[in-house]
Amino acid sequence: MRKLLLALLFTIGVFNLCYAEHEAPDTKSPVEKFNFWWEQVPAVCSTSDEIERWAEFKKFNPINISFGREGGSPDGRIVYIVVYWMNEDQESFASVSTPERPDQACIVFRTFDLKLNTTLLNKKDI
């Protein structure tokens, strides 16, 4: 029994050493290449109408809209929509919705003391 156990442990050890010597091809996704990781982002969600009602109550106005696309590719299909909102008190928030559920939206952050990069305002198409 002892010889069988030692032979088994030896076989596992040799297998691990042999496996460790081979480099796997670079199949890492961009997330792994840049040492990113997925996180659960705190968000508060409701119907799109209720988010807009709250935004009006807090005197927020939408200032831009942008689209998240499949695979992070500019020509991918739209998988989510981000609307960035501001008010005159230098507060902001972003709401996110999806084409599959346009009746629902989530607020993914709300910030205060907003400062704009005014050099961007002189660029065309912004």
Protein Blocks (a to p, Z undefined) as FASTA:
>chain_A
ZZmmmmmmmmmmmmmmmmmmpccddfbcfklmnopacdddddddddfklmmmmmmmnopa
cfbdcdddehhiakbccfbdcdddddfkopacdddddfklmmbccdfbdcehiacdfklm
mpghZZ
